[in-house]
Amino acid sequence: MAGEATIVNAAARTSLWLQPHRIVLILIALALVLGAAFFMRWDWLPRYYEMGLLGIWRSLWILAVTCFLGFLLAVPLGLAQAAGPFWFSAPAKAFCTVIRGTPLLIQLWLLYYGLGSLFPQYPWIRESWMWPYLRQAWPYGVLALTLSFAGYEGEVMRGAFAGVPKGQLEAARAFGMSRWKIFRRIWLPQAIYRALPTLTGETVLQLKSTPLVATISVIDIFAVSSKVRQDTYLTYEPLLLLALIYMAITGILVFAFSRIEARIPNKIG
């Protein structure tokens, strides 16, 4: 019986892929790939191969670091808005409003061209251990992307914390659980589960925001694509390859988050 069920499931999955619209989309994709391979120039790839790998690595670690730090900041921002007193909730709400209401490019330039231009004026900063980092562009890009992610995700976490049933928190208090234990074992896990689908979308949007660091001379994969276009005067080939790279990374992110969601019990909360 188990073998028959496996065969049936495999046949069902195969039939999903053999639907007419999927076949048409696959044929169109194959035609585009073959057309790009035979009718476009790709002789420049070996010259920029190592630079491209370095750009991909830099884009990925900027994405990972800013999402991680941004989420760590988003949790207290959301908690302060959902359950904090006015002197905590008001600054958190103001921060999220400012971040969400202003373009990320302006925030990035204010940090790099504004704050970054102030540091060289102070000798004690130039002589400190921080100067080798503050004189580079990537810390300002990481800071801007981290604050942006925290601003958007902080609002998401506010709704997620508010969406946890109050009866569960009251029951935990009745069992004598401390505030920290309630937060760690009940409130935070359920809030993260509720925010997970939105977190997936925010992470993908964060990936699409990383090319902005190229405007402050950080060499990510977008900057490498721009250099290829400047050196070779080719337009479509580097941009199409860049789009393919971002699509592949996006697919991996969506798949990873979907697997995480699948491992969480549906009946939680």
Secondary structure, 3 states (H helix, E strand, C coil): CHHHHHHHHHHHHHHHHCCHHHHHHHHHHHHHHHHHHHHCCCCCHHHHHHHHHHHHHHHHHHHHHHHHHHHHHHHHHHHHHHHCCHHHHHHHHHHHHHHHHCCHHHHHHHHHHHHHHHHHHCHHHHCCCCHHHHCCCHHHHHHHHHHHHHHHHHHHHHHHHHHCCHHHHHHHHHCCCCHHHHHHHHHHHHHHHHHHHHHHHHHHHHHHHHHHHHHHCCCCHHHHHHHHHHHHCCCHHHHHHHHHHHHHHHHHHHHHHHHHHHHCCCCCC
